[in-house]
Amino acid sequence: MRSEIARMTLSFRPYWWLLALALVAYVAVMTAGTLTDLHGAVISGGATAALGAALAAYTSMRWGVAPGRLGGRAASARRNYLALAFGTVGVLYLTLVVGAINTSAGVLWACGTWPGCDVASGAAALGMAHRGMAGVATLLIAALAVQTWRIGHERTLRIIANGALGLMLAQNLVGLVQVVLAQAGESLPVGVARLAHLGLSSAAWGALVVLATLALRRPFPAALPATSPRTADVARPGATDTVLLDGKPSLLKDYVSLTKPGVISLLILTTITSMYITPAGAPELSLVLWTALGGWLMASGSHAINCYLDKDIDINMGRTSRRPIPSGRIPAWHALVLGIALGVVAFAILTVFVNWLAALLALAGFLYYVFIYTIWLKRHSKHNIVIGGGAGAFPPLVGWAAVTGTIAPLALLLWLIVFSWTPPHFWALALIRQKDYARAGVPMLPVVAGDDETKRQIVVYTLVMLVLTVLPAPLGMLGTPYLVMAALFGGLFWYYAARLRREGTTTAAWALYKYSLLYLALLFVAMVVDRVVSFVL
């Protein structure tokens, strides 16, 4: 058997040299194509096709085997998958060709803003077409990667799909850097970025060619890992149950759930509303969108890493044991990689499109949540929520800094308001889930100090929060409309906190927890309403 393997390895060795020669020739021709006129674009397109043919031939000869016979739904699923794979290859090839034409025609200097530009000329229109095609290609690659994991294709194809997606995302980021450098008139860095952009996109296309060739030549899975909601309820780490191809796996939903989007929505609301109450007036819509996107991705990254770090805790809690990692549907390290990648992308977006201060504040919130709360406080102190609440209070600071480039007293007061809101909000839930926390060994206040002390602390922190929420009015930061609304919303919060202290029931705890979510949203909206009323009057 070993001699047979050795013989096959020797027989394939020449193909490595042929492939290496093809890659060298491709790089040389493509580099020349970026330096010449429109004819260079035609040459580049031919070189790209030649490279694809070489990769497909090598892959087919090196790893290809006859695919098994399939029927019914499995055959249909294979056809759909191959159509997606080869369609993605075709779209990205056209994107590369149009990109080569853009380079030869100097389109970068005619479309120098991002994501859009004024299409007053044909060159600018061509540049926008290229960006649109790149966006479509990226979405198709993402869909292909998700589908590859969803159907449970062999490990090699999953790795290649992930690599192609990572390369495409990286080349999009380099393309953005290229535009920024062109705006600054940096010719040499633009050239370097252009070559990096070309290299990454070509590598992504090559990976897709290999993926499509393997998908055509390798056996197609006839069954899928069980990831549907029905089977996930009974899933165990290491479970090997499968469902047929007509099941409804939700791998994408699992990855999204790692970012805890429901929690982020409230954080982003505080970011956006804080942008509209600064002395600088209403911000531009583009600034709001970039800030919200960067903040969303940064918070998503921290939550994904939290899922990775808390995997040993989550498996012991009924509320979290069905999450993708403790249930065994997603490897833990995927959450770590996802979290780091989201944090890097978020920092880049905030740095380029917002400002350094907003980016650094968002990063500070990221690190605060991961290291101070998740790693240190959550497992070792009954004050975990009190001190750890500072992480969730960073979004208003990010929004304020995005508009003004500074941190003012009102911004710090917003931070304090969210900081003081967090303990009564979370302790209400902790009272309901204290058995889970006790089982997982997490020293939440109800576990360590008991129900009565927790309810007393809820009342104390509610009182502190209410005092902080009315301060903007007497300090001249906000007006009477805000003061009236803050008093009404705060009075209702006090009612629910007092009711929990008096009754101590699960129903009262749920009522306080649910209202606390609505309360914070209403309070920050009231700040914007106050600004609008003041402007009108």
N, C-alpha and C positions, 0 to 999 in steps of 0.2 A: 504493500500500500504506500509506504514512504517513497519507494523508488518511483512509483507512478506519479506521485505528487511532485517529486523532484524533476521528473521528465517533463511534466506539464509546465512547471515554472521555467525551465530552460527554454522550452519551446515558445513561451510568451515573452522572453527577455527582449528579443528584437523589437517587439511592439512598444516597449517602453522608450527605446531610442527614437522610433518613428514619432511617437507622441511628443517627446521632448523637442525634436526638430520642428514639428508642426507648431508647437507653442512659441519657440524662438522666432520662427518665421512670422507668425501672427503678430507678435509684439513689434517686430521690426516694421512690418507693413503698416500696422495700425498707427504707429508713431509717425511714420512718414505721411500717412493720410491726414493726420491732424495738422500737418505743417504745409500742405499744398492747397490747391484750389478745389473746385467741385469735383474734379476728376479723382482727387484723393478720397472723397467720400465713396465713390463707386468702387475703388480699389479696397477700401476698408470693408465695405459690405461683402465683397467677394472673399476677402480674407476671413471674415467672420463665418461665412458659410463653409469655407474650407476647414476651419478649425472644428466647426460642429460636425462635419462629416468624419473628420479624423477621430474625434471623441466618440461618436456613435459607433464607428467601425471597431475601435479598440475595445469599447465596453462590450459590444456584442460578442467579440471573439474571446475576450477575457472571462466574462462572467455569464454569458448568455446560455440559457438552457431552454428546452422546449416547454412552454407553459402547459399546465394541465388543462384537461377539458372541463369546461364549466357549462352549466345549463341554467335556465330560468333567471331568477333574480341576480344570481352571482355573475352570470355572463353580461347581463345588462349593466350591473354595477361596474364591471371591468371596462366595458365600452365607454361609460360615462367618465370614468377616471382617466382613461387614456385620452379621451377627447379634451378633458381639462388640461392634462399634462402637455400634449402637443399644441393645444391652443395657446397656452402660456408661453411655450417656446417661441411660437410664431409672433406673438405680440411683442415679446421682449426683443426679438430679432429686428422687427420693424422699428422699435424704439432706438435700438443701437444705430441703425442705418440713418434715421432722421437726426440722431445726435451727431453722427459724423458729418452730415450735411450742414448742420448748425455750426459745427466747429469750423468747417471750411469756409462758410459764409460769414463768420464773425458775428453770429446772432447774439452771443453773450453780451456784446456791447450795445445791442439794440433793444434788449429786454433785460434791463439791469436791476429790476426790483423783483421781490419774491413775496408771496407765491404767484402774483399776477403782475402784468405790466400793460402799458398802453399799447394796444395793437394798431397803432397808426401806420405802421409799415408792414410790408410782407415779411421782413426778417423777424419782426416782433411776433407776428402771427405764427410763424414757423416755430419760434421759441416756445410760445404757449402750447402749440400742438405737441411738441416734444415733452413738455412737462405733464400735459394731460395723459399722454401715452405712458409715461413713466409711472404716473399714479395708478392707471389701470393695471399695468404690469405688476406693480407692487401688490395690489389687491388680489390679483389672480394667483400670485405666488403664495400669498398668505392663505388663500382658499385651498390651494393645492397642498400646502403643508398641513393644514387642519384636516383635510380629507385623508392624507396619507396616514396620519395618526388615528383618525376616526375608524378607518377600515382595518386597522391593525396590520398594515403592511410590514414586511420584514425590516429589521433594524437598520440595515444599510440604507434603504430608501428613506426611512424617517430621518436619519442623520443628514443625508444629502438635502432633503427638503428643508430642514432647519437651517442648514448652511446657506442654501440659496436665498432664503428669506433674510437671514442675517446680512449677507453680502448686499442684497438689494436695499435694505434699510441703511446700511453704511454708505452706499453710493448715493442715496438720496441726501444724506447729511452732507457728504462731500460736495455734492452739486449745490447745496445751499451755501456752503462755505465759498465755493467758486464765485457765486453771484455777489456775496458780500465783499470778497476781495476785488472783484471787478469794479464795484461801486467805489472802492477806495483807490482805484487806479494802480493796484499792485500787480504789475505785469508778470514778474518772475514767479511769485506765489500762485498766481492764477494758472500759469503753465504747469506747475507741480500739481495743483489741485485738479487740473484737467486730466493729466495722466492718471492720477489716482482714481478719478471718477470713471475714466475709461477702463482701467484695470479691474475695478470692483464690479462694474456692470458686465464686463466680459466674463469674469469669473462666475458671476451669478448665472449668466446665460449658459456657460459651459456646464455648470452643475445641473441645470435644468435639462440639458441635452442628455447627460448621463442618466438622470432620473427617468426621463421619458423612455430611453432605450432599455433600461433595466425593467421598467414597468411593462414594456412590451414583451420582454424575453423571460421574465421571471414568473413563477406561479403566483396567481392571485389568491389572497386569503378567502376561504369560503365561509368563515365565521368571524365575528367581531367580539372584542372584549366587552363585557357587560358594563356599560356606563349610563344606562338609561335611569331615570329617576326611580322606576319600579325596582330594578335590581340593585341600585345603589343603596337602598334602604337596608339591605341585608349583606352588603359587601363587607369583606374583611381584608385587612392588609395581607397581600399575597394570594387573594382569592383568584381562582382561575375559571369561574363560571363564564360562559359565553352565550351570546344570543345570535340569532340568524341575521342575515343581511337586511331583513325588513325591520329590524329594531330601530330605535331612535336614540343612539348615543348622543351625548351632549358634551363632548370634550371641550369645545370652545367655551361653553357656559362654565365649565369647571375652571378653566384658566381665568376667565373674567372674574369668577367668584373669589379668586385669590386676592384680587385688588379691593374687595369689599366696596363695590360701587355705591351701595345704599348709604354708607357712612360718608363717602366722599361728597355726595350731593350737598349735604348740609355745610361741609367745609368750604366748598366752592361758592356757595351762596354768600357766606360771610366774606369771602375774598372779593366777589363782584360788588356787593353792596358797599363795602368799605372804599371802593374806588370812586364811588359817586358822592361821597360826603367830604372829600378833601377840599381845602381852599382853592385848589387849582380848577375846580369846576368839573363838568362832565367830560370824561376821557373819550378818546376816539374809539370807535367800535373795534377796530383791529387790535388796539392795545388790550382791550378787555378780553377779546377772544384768545390772544396769545397768552395772556396772564392766566386765564382760566384753564387753558390747555396744559400749560407748564405746571400749574398747581395741581391739576388733576393727575397728571402722570407722576409727579413727585409723590403725592399721597398714595397713589396706586403702588408705586415701588416699595414704599415703606410698609404697606400692608402685606404685600407679597412676601417680603422678608420676615415679617411678623409671623406669617403662616408657616414659614420654614423653621423659624426658631421655636415656635410653640407646638410643633408636631407631637411632642411627647405629652404635652398638656391636653391638647385637643382630643386625643384619642380616649381620654378618661372622662370627657364631659359629654353629656347627652346632646347639648346644644351644638357642639362642634365636631362630634365624632363622625358625622357624615360628610364633613368637608373633603375635598378631593385628595388631600395628602393622607390624613389618618385612615380614610377608607381604601387607600391603595390605588386610586384611579390615576394619580399623577405622581411621578417620582418627586421626592422632596427637593432635590437639587434644582429642579425646574423652577420652583418658586424663588429660589435664591438668585438664579441667573436672570429670571424675569424682573425681579425687584431691582437688581443692580442696573440692568439695561434701561429700565424705565426711569430710574433716577438720573442716569447719565444723559438720556435724551431730554428729560425735563430741564436739567441744568443748562444744557446747550440752548434750548428754546428760550428760556428766560434770559439768558445772557445775551443772545443775539437780538431778540425781538422786544425785550423789555428793558432791563438794566441790571447791572451787577448787584446792586443792593437787594433787589427782589430775588434774584437767583440765589444769593448767599443766605437770605432769610428762609427761603424754601428749603435749601439744603440743611440749614440748621434745624428746621422742624423735622426733616427726614432723619437726621442723626439723633436728635433728641428722642424720637419715638422708638428707634431701633435700639440704641445703646442705653439711654438713661431709663426709659420705661420698660421695654420688652426684656432686655438682657439683665438689667440690674434690679429695678424697683419691683416689677411685677412678681418676681419669685422670692423676694427677700424682705419686703417691708409692707406693713399694713397701710402705709401712706402712699402706696403705689399710685393710686388714682389721683390723690391730691397733687403730688409733685408731677406725676406723669401727665396730668391734664394740660401742662404747659405746651406739649407737642401739638395738641389740637387747637391751641390759641394762636399759632403762627399765621394761618391764612389771612386774617385781617391785616397783619403787618405787611404781608407780601402785597396785598392789594393796595395799601396806602403807599408803600415804597414804589410800586409800579407807576403810579401817577405822579408822585412828588419827588421821588428820588431821595427822600429823607424819612426819618421817623419822628413824628411830632407827639406831644403829650396825649392828644386824643387817640392816636394809634396805640399808644401804650395802655390807655384806658380800655380800649377795645380788647386788647390782649388780656387784661385783668378780668374783664367781664366773662369772657369765654373760659378763662382759667377757673373762676369761682363757680361757673355753671356746671362744670364737668363733674365734681363730686356728687352733688345731689342727683344729677341725671344718671350717673353710672351706678351709684349705690342702690338706687331703686331697683335696677336690674339685678344687682348682686344679691339683694335680699331674696329675690325670686329664685336665683340660680346658686344659692350658697352651698347646697349639697354637692353640686358639680365642682365648685371651686375647692371644697373640702376634699373631695375625692382626688382631685388633681394636685393637691398640695399647694394651692395658690393662696397666700395670706390676705385675702380680701377682708375688709373691715368686719362684715357680718360673721365671717368664720373665726376671726381672732378675738373680736370684742363683743360679739353677740348682737341680736336684733335691736334691743333697746338703745344701746350706745350708737348704733348705726342710724337709727331714726332720729336720735337727738342731734347727731352731727349733720344730718340732712337739713334739719331746721336751722342750725347755726349757719351753715354755708349758704342756705337760701337767703337768710337775712343779710349776709355779707354781699351776696350777689345783687340783691335789690337795692342796697345802698349805692353800689357801684353803678348800677344802670341809670340812676337818676342824676348822678353827678354831672354828665355832659350839659344839662340845662343850666344849673346855677353857675357853672364855669364858663358859660357863654359859647360853648362849642356847638350845641344844638338848641332848638327853641321850644316854645310851649307845646306845639303839636306833638313833638316827640315825648315830652314829659308826660302828657296826658295818656298817650298810648302805652308808654313804659309802665306807668302806674297801673293801668287796667290789666295789662298782660302779667305784670308782676304780682298783682293782687290775686289773680287766679292761680299763679304758681304757688303762692303762699298758702292758698286754700288747700291745694292738693298735698303739699308737704305737711300741713297741720293735720289733715285727714289721715295721712299715713301714720303720723305720730300717735294719733288718737285711736285709730282702729287697728293698725298693724296687720292688715289682711293682704293677701296676694292681689286681690282686686284693687285695693288702694295703691299698692306699689306699681301695678301695671298702669293705672290711671296717671300717676305722677310721671312715670317713665315716658309714656306716649306724649303727654302734654309738654314735657320738657323739650322734646324734639321740635314740636310746633312752636314753642315759646321762643327759642333762639332764632328761628327763621323770622317770626313776626317782629321780634325786637330789631333785627338788622334792617328789615324792610321798613320799619317805622322811621329809622334814621334817614333813609332815602326819601320817604314821604315828607319828612320835615324839611329837607332841602328843597324839594319841589314846591312845597307850600310857601316857603320863604322866598323862593325865586319869583313865584307868581305874584305874591303880595308886595 
